[in-house]
Amino acid sequence: MSWFDIIILAIALSIDAMIVSFSNGLIFNRRRTVNSLKLAFTVGFFQFLMPVIGYFFAQTVTTYIKPYSHWLVFLIFVFLGAKFIKDAFEEHVAVKHNFSFVYILTVGVATSIDALFAGVSLSFSGVSILFPSVVIGLITFINSLFGFWSANLLKHLSIRKMQILGGIVLILLGIKILLTAIV
């Protein structure tokens, strides 16, 4: 996986966090700077941590799965991409109106589950985990801040289209990895 692929993966994985941050940016009018930084740091941290967990979990079973790893990576990315696209057509629950520790922790974990599976895929791709995890965490942090602060400017932007785009990017990345391994 090239550094460009890792950046594209990070952008696709950060879309959920950006959407949640966007929603929060629409709702919260008090302590915006503190709340935006707390949210961005939390989702960025979990987007950094989850690939590491997935990576090391996969390392424990890699000898059994390695021969099929390119297929597994492909299937995981296609699954994640399809999930993004499916989620785009579901009703979204309104965001809570308080920024409690439990709320921010829940958002951090919920928006980073996909990154856990990306860590598994990175393990099977033979990539070292440190660089991708840092890139995923930083891009998520930046996109979360962007989502929060652009809420008023981007009220007309379709969240559904952003989720579909993220899903398509993940599916295409999975196809690229599969074709690279086969050819």
C-alpha positions in Angstrom: 0.0 0.0 0.0 1.5 3.3 -1.0 1.5 6.5 1.1 -1.1 7.9 -1.4 -3.4 4.9 -0.7 -3.0 5.4 3.0 -4.0 9.0 2.7 -7.0 8.1 0.6 -7.9 5.4 3.2 -7.6 7.9 6.0 -9.8 10.4 4.3 -12.5 7.7 3.6 -12.3 6.5 7.3 -12.6 10.1 8.6 -15.9 10.8 6.9 -18.0 9.4 9.7 -16.2 11.6 12.3 -16.5 14.6 10.0 -20.3 14.1 9.6 -20.7 13.7 13.4 -18.6 16.8 14.0 -20.6 18.7 11.3 -23.9 17.7 13.1 -22.4 18.9 16.4 -21.3 22.1 14.9 -24.9 22.8 13.8 -26.1 22.2 17.4 -23.6 23.7 19.7 -23.3 27.5 20.1 -21.5 27.7 23.4 -17.9 26.8 24.1 -17.5 26.0 20.4 -13.7 26.0 20.5 -13.4 23.7 23.5 -16.1 21.4 22.2 -14.7 21.2 18.7 -11.2 20.4 20.0 -12.5 17.8 22.5 -14.4 16.1 19.8 -11.6 16.2 17.2 -9.1 14.9 19.6 -11.3 12.1 20.7 -12.3 10.9 17.3 -8.7 11.4 16.0 -7.3 9.4 18.9 -9.7 6.5 18.4 -9.1 6.5 14.6 -5.4 6.2 15.5 -5.8 3.5 18.1 -8.3 1.2 16.4 -6.1 0.3 13.4 -3.3 -0.5 15.8 -5.6 -2.9 17.7 -6.8 -4.5 14.5 -3.3 -4.8 13.2 -1.9 -6.6 16.2 -5.0 -8.8 16.4 -4.4 -9.9 12.8 -0.8 -10.6 13.5 -1.8 -13.3 15.9 -3.6 -15.2 13.1 -1.6 -14.2 10.2 0.1 -17.5 9.5 -3.2 -19.1 8.9 -4.7 -16.4 6.8 -1.7 -15.0 4.9 -2.2 -17.0 1.7 -5.7 -15.5 1.4 -4.9 -12.1 2.8 -5.4 -10.1 -0.5 -8.9 -11.6 -0.7 -9.6 -10.7 2.9 -8.4 -7.2 2.5 -10.6 -6.8 -0.6 -13.6 -8.2 1.2 -13.1 -6.0 4.2 -12.8 -2.8 2.1 -15.8 -3.8 0.0 -17.8 -4.5 3.1 -16.8 -1.2 4.7 -17.6 0.7 1.4 -21.0 -1.0 1.1 -21.7 -0.2 4.8 -20.9 3.5 4.1 -23.3 3.5 1.1 -26.0 1.6 3.0 -25.7 4.0 6.0 -26.2 6.9 3.6 -29.7 5.8 2.9 -30.7 5.2 6.6 -32.3 7.7 8.9 -29.8 9.3 11.2 -30.6 9.8 14.9 -30.4 13.4 16.1 -27.2 14.2 18.0 -27.5 14.6 21.8 -27.4 18.1 23.1 -24.7 17.7 25.8 -21.0 17.2 25.4 -20.6 14.7 28.3 -17.5 12.5 28.6 -19.7 9.4 27.9 -21.1 11.1 24.7 -17.7 12.0 23.4 -16.2 8.6 24.2 -19.2 6.9 22.5 -18.7 9.0 19.4 -15.0 8.3 19.4 -15.5 4.5 19.5 -18.5 4.4 17.2 -16.9 6.4 14.4 -13.7 4.3 14.6 -15.0 0.7 14.3 -14.3 0.8 10.6 -10.7 1.7 11.4 -10.3 -1.4 13.4 -11.1 -3.5 10.3 -8.8 -1.3 8.3 -6.0 -2.2 10.7 -6.6 -5.9 10.1 -6.4 -5.2 6.3 -3.2 -3.2 6.8 -1.7 -6.1 8.7 -2.4 -8.5 5.8 -1.1 -5.9 3.3 2.4 -6.1 5.0 2.4 -2.4 5.8 3.9 -1.2 9.1 1.1 0.2 11.3 2.7 3.3 12.8 2.6 5.6 9.7 -0.9 4.7 8.6 -2.3 5.0 12.1 -0.8 8.4 12.6 -2.0 9.6 9.2 -5.5 8.2 9.9 -5.6 9.9 13.3 -4.3 13.3 12.0 -6.6 13.4 9.0 -9.6 12.5 11.2 -8.6 15.2 13.7 -8.4 17.8 10.9 -11.6 16.6 9.1 -13.4 16.6 12.5 -12.4 20.3 13.1 -13.3 21.1 9.5 -16.7 19.4 9.8 -17.5 21.2 13.1 -16.5 24.6 12.0 -17.9 24.4 8.5 -21.4 23.4 9.7 -22.8 26.9 9.1 -21.1 27.3 5.7 -22.0 23.9 4.4 -25.6 23.5 5.4 -26.6 22.7 1.8 -23.9 19.9 1.4 -25.4 16.5 1.2 -24.2 14.2 4.0 -25.6 11.3 2.0 -23.4 12.1 -1.0 -20.3 12.3 1.2 -21.0 8.9 2.7 -21.6 7.4 -0.7 -18.4 8.9 -2.0 -16.5 7.5 1.0 -18.0 4.1 0.3 -17.0 4.2 -3.3 -13.5 5.2 -2.4 -13.1 2.2 0.0 -14.5 -0.2 -2.6 -12.1 1.1 -5.3 -9.2 0.8 -2.9 -10.2 -2.8 -2.1 -10.3 -3.6 -5.9 -6.9 -2.0 -6.4 -5.4 -4.1 -3.6 -6.9 -7.3 -5.1 -5.8 -6.5 -8.6 -2.3 -5.6 -7.4 -2.0 -9.0 -5.6 -3.3 -11.0 -8.5 -1.3 -9.4 -11.2 
